[in-house]
Amino acid sequence: MADSGLSIGQVAQRTGLSVHTLRLYERAGLLASEVRRDGAGRRVYSAWDVEWLTNCVKFRASGMPLSTISRLAQLVREGSGNEAERLTLLREHQRHITGQLAQLHDCLDLINGKVASYERHLAAGASGDPWHQ
C-alpha cells in the first residue's frame, strides 16, 4: 500500500489518532479531502491527509472545537475563493489561544513565586508555613 497510499493503521500510527477517531473524523467531515478506497473498500490515505490530520491534532490540542475544524475542512474542500472566511476562523481561534496563553502566564507567575518562596524558606531553615508569609 506504500505506493498507492497509507492504510488507516499507518495513519493512526503517524498521527497518534486511534483508528476509531480517524473513522469518526471522516464521518464528522473533518478531513480536507475525500478519503479514497481501494478495491476491497479499505481506506487509503494520502500524505496530504496525514498533514491535514496532524494539523487537526494541533487544532484540538489548542482547544479548537470540532465544529470549527469541520467548517475549516469544508472550506478547504470547496477550494479557492473562501480564503477570507478561513482566515476569520483562524484569527478567532488565534485570539482564543492568545487569551489562554495570558491566563497560563498568570498561573505560571503564581507558581514561580510560590516555588521561590518555598526555596527561600527551605534554604533558610525557617519554620512555619511559607504559604502564609
QUIHUNOR-V627013 format. One line per field, one symbol per residue. ss: DSSP state (~ for helix, > for strand, _ for the rest). A space follows every 10 residues. Layout:
BEGIN
ss: ???
END
This chain:
BEGIN
ss: _____>_~~~ ~~~~~___~~ ~~~~~~~___ _____>>___ __>>>_~~~~ ~~~~~~~~~~ ~____~~~~~ ~~~~~~~~__ __~~~~~~~~ ~~~~~~~~~~ ~~~~~~~~~~ ~~~~~~~~~~ ~~~______~ ~~_
END
